[in-house]
Amino acid sequence: MSDRYQDFTRTPIGKILVKNLGLPAPMKLDRWSEGAPLVAGTVLVGGTGRLAESLPGLLGDVLGVTATTALAEEGEGSKAKGLVFDATGLTEAGMLSALREFFQPVMRRLEYCPHAVVIGTPPEQVTGAERVAQRALEGFTRSLGKEIGRGGTVQLVYVAEGAEGGLASTLGFLLSPKSAYVSGQVVRIGATGTDVPELPAVAEAAKPLMGKVALVTGASRGIGEQIARVLHRDGATVVGVDVPQMASDLQVLMKELDGDWLTLDITGKDAPQRIAQHLKDKHGGVDVVVHNAGIPRDKKLANMDEGRWDSVIAVNLTAPERITRELLEQGLVNTHGSIVGVASIAGIAGNVGQTNYAAAKAGVIGFVDSLADEMTDGITINAVAPGFIVTQMTAAVPFATREVGQRLNAMSQGGLPVDVAETIAWYANPASSLVNGNVVRVCGQMMLGA
């Protein structure tokens, strides 16, 4: 779906108006395509923390990325497509100047759509002056995310002591165009959860979900369709679930993806048991569970009837809870499995007319928080919180509201369903088994409330 304003800014008159009036100038974002390199350019590495020595090898040997500790003065390699700074060695506030010393000289030597990552230690795992310095990294990365421009992203990754071996999948995702619409986020690796076994070996990096089974609710169209497609691309057998009214669309898609399907209302009394039985009988279990199905029923609270309230809570929150608990109680989620809830920026920042929807989506985040420490056998639970994602649903939003929703983020544009799908695929990767209890916003770094 074309962004008319973005197209206009590329015309001769559009360029003049953008320059003279200071209007937003959204950059066309790089997005990853199958067969492309993970990072199409050079990644500059810096810092003197506990990961500094291993980062070039991790990037080059594991991820196949060209990494350097110094950019060339001219020619190929004179600009950076990615930046990685190890800030785990910053143990007091005076050392924060190392951030400026690394980033400031290269800010004008970045290619279009660059990706920057700062690595720190979870503040809750250190004390005193070190805790102060590590917490300061959040303000730095979020501000830099709003400054970097050129379609760039900036993230902070807190890596717990002993969890360094679980960094590769996250670094690969955040440095690549797969994270095109994810910026200003804080990811924790190894800081939550108990009884985490050794990371599994991934036989084929390009197909990390080969031999895995992925359940996706609300799979027939929109974001759900893209989730199904990306998980299938990564090797999974997808089991799509949707309401009976969408049976035709669901079956067409699942046949295209060589997947399986089940039509039912996820709010039905026996829905969790039917889903569990289907997975047990046909697939012997499940590796990835994506709770994507959701509905809005917007009204200001003064005009909110019981039906609107109850239906939104039931679909968006109660059903995912019931289904997850049934699968866990029956032991159907396989070792190193991944459970992903689809929350929303509305559940973080709130929205006029969405008290029901925002409550449900905030509840999804609470659901992740409540279960993260209970997971065993390397099973993880995380959430994505999409912002303004361009779909058929948002196309029906009034023009003025839609324009505001798309422009009020650091990238001045809406995201695409594939942006949400790529984030879920990162969570689902068995190599991400130390990524647990996270909520990542896929919102282009919203300017307000997030």
N, C-alpha and C positions, 0 to 999 in steps of 0.2 A: 504494500500500500504506500503510495508516494506521499512524501511530505512536501506539500505545495510551497510552504514558506521557505524550506531549505532549498528547493529548486529555484525559487525566486532570487534568493541571495547570491546565486551563482551567475545570474544574468548581469549584463553591463550596468543597467540602471539599479539593479539590486545591490551590486557591489558599491556603487556610489552612495546609496542611501544608508547602507550598513556603516560605511566609513564616516559619513558626515553626521549621522544621527545617533551613532553608538548603539545600533540595534544588534541583537544576538546574531551570530554568524555560525550556525551549527556546521561542524565538520562532518563529512561523510566518513563513518567509522569503518575501520578494517574489521571484517568478520572472517573467522576461519572457515576454510573449505577443505573437504577431504582430500588428502594427498599433498596439501601444502605443508611447508615447514612449520614447526611450532612457533618459531620466532624468525621473521624474515629480516635479520639484521644483527647487529652486535649488541651484546649486553655488557655494560660497564659495571664492574664489581668493586666495592670498597668497604671500609670498616676494619676494625681490629678485634672483633669479638670472638666467641668460641666457635663460630661457623666460618669465619673468614677464610681459613686455609682450605676448607673442603668445598667451598662454593664453586670455584672455577671447575673443579672436577665433576661436581654434581651437575652443573649446567652442561658441560661438554660431554661427559661420558654417559650420563644417565638420560639427559633430555636432548642431547644432540644440538645444543645451542652454542653459537660462537660467543665466548666470554673473554673479557680482557680486563686488566686492572688499569689500563691507560689507553685513551683514544689516540689514534693516529692524528697527526697535525693536518693532513690533507688526504684526498683520495678516499678509496674504500676503507671503511672503518673509522672515518673522521667524525661520524655522527653516531649517536646511540639510539637503538630501538627499544632498549630496556635498561633499567637501572636497578641494582640490588645493593643495599647498604646494610651491613651487619652492625646493628646498634646494641648487641648484647653486651658489649664491653663498656658501655656508658654507665658508670656507677655513681655519678653525682652530677648535679645540674651544670656545673662549669664545663663538663665534657660535651654538653649538647652542641657546642660550637662546631663539633666534628660534622654535624649534619649540614651546616652552611658551607663548610669547607669542601664537602664532597659534591653537594648538589648545585651550589651557586655557579661554579665555572662551566657547568655543562648544560644549564637551562636553555641556552641559545644554540646548543649543538644537538638538539633532539630531532629525530625524524618525525614524520606525521604519525599520529596514533601511537605514541610511546607508552610503555607500561613500567611503572616504578614500584618497587617493593622495599619496605624497611622491615628488618627482622629484629625482634626484641625478645625479652624474657617476660613472661606474665608477671605483672606488678604484684599480684597477690602471692607470688612465690618468693619474693625478696622483701627486704625491709629497709628502713631508714632512707638514706640519701639515694640508694640505688632504686628503691621503689618510686621515689619522686621522679627521677630521671626517666625511668621506663614508662611511667604514666604520661609524661610530657610528650612522648612519641605520638600519642593519639591526636593531640592538637596540631602537631607539625604535619602529619600525613593528611589529615582532613583539610587543613588550609592549603597545603600544596596541591591537593586534588582539585581545588577550585582555582588555582593559579596556573596549572601546567598548560592548559589550552591544547590546541592542535589535535583535539580528539584523544588526549592522553588520560591515563588513569594512575592513581596512587593508592597503595594499600599498606596496611600494617599487619604483619604476621608475628604473633607471639608464639615462640616455640619453647615448650617446657624442657627443663634439663632432662636428658635421656630420651627425648622424642625427636632428636635431630634426624633420625633415619626416616621419619614420616613426612619430611618436607617436600620431597620431589614432586608429587602430584599437585600439591598446592602451588608451588613455585611455577610449574609448567602451565597451570591454568591461568594464574594471575599475570604472567609475562606474555601470554599469547592472546591473539584476537578472540579467543573463546570468552574472555572476560571483557569484551568491548564496552558493555554498558554497566559494569561493576566498578565503582570507584569510591574512595573514602571509607573503605570497610576495614574492620578489625577481625582477623581470623585467629583463633586459638588452636594450636596443635598440641595434643597430649596433656592439656591442662584440666580436662574433665573426664570423668568415667573411671571405672575400676575393672580389674580382671581383663586387661587388653593383651591378647596373645601376640606373638611375633607377627610382623606384617607378612601377608601372603605374597608369594611370587606371582607376578603378572606375566603370563607366557608371551603375550603379544601386545606391545605397547599401543599399537594402533587399534586394537580390539580388546580393551581391558575387561569387557563384560562378556567375552566369549564363554559360552556354556552356562551363563547366568540367566535367571528368570526375573523379569521386572513386571510388577503390577502397577498400572497407571489408571487412576480413576478420572472420569471426565475426559476420556482419551479421544473422543471422536473428532474434535475440531479445536481451533484456537491454540492456546498454549498447550493443552493436553496432547493435541496432535503432534506438535513439535517435540514435546518431551518423548513421545513414543518413537518418533523418527530418529532423534539423536541417540536414544538408548539402543535402538536397533542398529544404527550406524556403528556404535561401539561394541556390537556383538551380542547384545541381549536378545532373548526370546521374550517378546512383549505380550503381556496379557492385558488387554484393554477392557475397562469396565465403563459402562455408561447406562443411562436410563433407557427403557424400552423404546421411547420415542426416537432415539438416535441409533437404533439398531442397524439400520441400513448403512448409514455413514460409518459406523463403527466396524461393521463387517468388511466393507470395502477397504478401509484403511488397514485392518489387521491382515487381510488376505494379501495386500500389497507388501506388507512387512513380514510375511510368513509367521504371523503371530497367532494368538488365541484370543477369544473374547468371551465376555459374560455380560448379559444385560440384566440389570436390576436397579432398584431404587436403594441407594446406599443407606438411606434412613430407615429402611424396612426393619422390622423386629428381628428377622432371621438373616439379614444381609451379611453380618460378620461370619456367621456359621456357613452360609452358602459359599462365600468367597473362600473361606478356609478349606472347605471340602473340595471345591474345584481345584485349588492349588495342590492339595494333597493328592487327589486322585489322578490328575493329569500331569503334574510336574514334580511331585514329591517334595514340594516346598517352594520357597521364594527367596530371592537374594536382594531385590530392590523393591521397596514399597513407596510409591509416590501418591500422596493424598492431594491430587490436583482439583478434584471436583469442587465447585463452589458456585454460589449464587448471590447476587445482590438483590435486595428488596428495599430500595431507598425511600425514606420519608423522614421528615423531622420528627423528633420524639413526640411532640405535641399531637401529631397526626398518626402515630405508629399504632397499628392494630396488632392484636395478639398473633394473628396468622403470619404477618410479615416478620415479626420478631422471632417466633418459634421456628419457622422454616429456615431462616438464615443460620440460626444457631445450630439447628439439627444437621444441615448439610455441611457447613463449613467447619464445625468443631466437634459436635457429639459423634457423628459418624466416623471420622478419622480416629477418635479415641477408642471407640468400640471395636473397630476393625483391627487396629494395632494391638490392642490387648488380647483379642481373640487369637491372632496369629502368634503372638509371643507365648501365650498360655499353652497353646498346642505345640509349641516348639517348631513352628513351620518356617521361621526366619532363619536362614542358614548362617553358619559361621562367617564373620566378616560381612554380614548383610548390612543394608543401609535403609533407613526409614527417613523419608523426607516429607515435611509438611509445607504446604504453600500458604504462607501468611500474606501480608500486604503492608505497604507503607501506611495504609489507613489504620492498621492496628498499632502503629508506632506514633504517628502524628495526629491521628483523628481526622474526621472529615464531616462537614455539614451534611446532615441527612443520612448518616451512616452509623448511628450509634449501635445498631444491631450488627452490622457487618464488621465494624471496627472492634467491637467486643469479641466477636467470634475469631477474628484474625489475631488479635492480641492473645486470645486463649490458645491459639495454635502455638504461639511462642512460649506460653506458659506450659503447654503440653510437652514441648521439647525440653524445657528446663526441668520439668518434674521427672522425666524418664532418663535423662542423659546419664545420671549417676547410677542408674539401675541396670544399664546394659551390660551384658556379659558376652563372652565368645567373640569379642571384636565387633559386635553389632553397634552401629552408630545411629543417632537420631539428630537431625539438623533441620533447619528451615530456610527457605528463601522468602524474601519479602519484596515482591515486584512493586515498582512505582507505576508510572504511566506507560503501559505497554500497548502498542498499536495493534488492535484486533478489530474484528467486525463489531464487537460490543462497544469499543471506544469510538468507532466511526459514527455511532449513533448519538454520541454526546454533542450537545450544542457547540457550535463553532468556537465561540469566545471561551467557553470553559475548556474545550479541548486544547486550544492554543496556549492558554495559561498553564495547563497541566503538562504540556510538552516542553515549554520553555523554562520553567522554574527549576532547572537543574544545571549542574556544571557543564553539561554537554549541549544544552539548549535544544533538546529533541527527545522524542519518545523512543522507548526501546522496542525491540521486536520479540515475538514469542521465542525465537531461537536463543535469545540472551538468557531467558529463564531456564530453558532446556539445557544449555551448556553448563550452567551453574549446578543444576541437579546431576548432570553426568559426572561432574567433578566429585561431588559428594558420593556418588554411587561407585566410583572407581575403587576397587579393593585396596589400592595403594593409599587411599585416603582414610584408612581405618583408624588413624589417630586424630581425625577431624571429627569431633563429637560435641554436641551441645551448642553449635553455632547458629546464628541468624545472620544471613548475608542479604543485604538489600540490593536488588537489581533495579536501580532507579536513576542511574546517571549521576549520582550524588545530589539528591534533592537539596535545594537551598533552604527550605523551611522544614522544621520539625524532624529532620533526619540527618 
